[in-house]
Amino acid sequence: MRMTKLLKINQIMLITLLSCGVISCNNYKPALSQGNKLSSEQLVSLKTNMSKEQVLDLLGTPTLDPDMDQSRWVYAHCYVPGAERGIKADYQNLTLFFKDNKLQNYTGDFKLTHVAKK
């Protein structure tokens, strides 16, 4: 009788521990990074009067399809941290303006970090 009780208690404890393990695995959410992540080196290298081809070589394909407006390209990046849910998502964008296939102006909020001099 006593052995049966101990066995049942052990089974309940084992089920409880396994359930907690399974539940905690479901809470994991990986970090999410979408769009064009641009480096400081790329941003520093961006100059007015660059051709569209030079910009494509430097930054890659724009996030938003430029077919709608060939004179305006948008590069966007969003990062949502996975483990630290209290931190807000980080959104950054860069908008390039072209005229006659040459970069005329650009604006955005991509952050420049220290760029090592070569």
Steps between C-alpha positions, in 0.01 A plus 500: 500500500772742602698407189200572276460847652869577446476380143198721432673802658808435290288475187322827580832675566645366175197611299511844665872545425460385141202732451700797628782414261268482201323823593827689544617384156194656342588844644817532292469761227803565279611848401348622176695704246334606175594727214832650399749527783749763388845538652665827592758437228225482239335819623827694510577386143167630369559821299281726292532465119555124530325305224220257583732213411762625748235530771376146426857369526549681830166448678332215314139488386263746671249361749204658324460429129634799303277411199228719647719812508841476335609833650458383862655192660430391859723281713341391828606278788312375805653312794287346774701350786399148595600439859449849638132569444506832688708662225312662214563413138768705325388645165739672261448631150696671224333672206701583189390752238622474141486735202624396155624170654730686743465515877390853589420477868434251779341508842438252776566389852754219460750537781863560417734325737873561516663418168862388522731700274697294253 
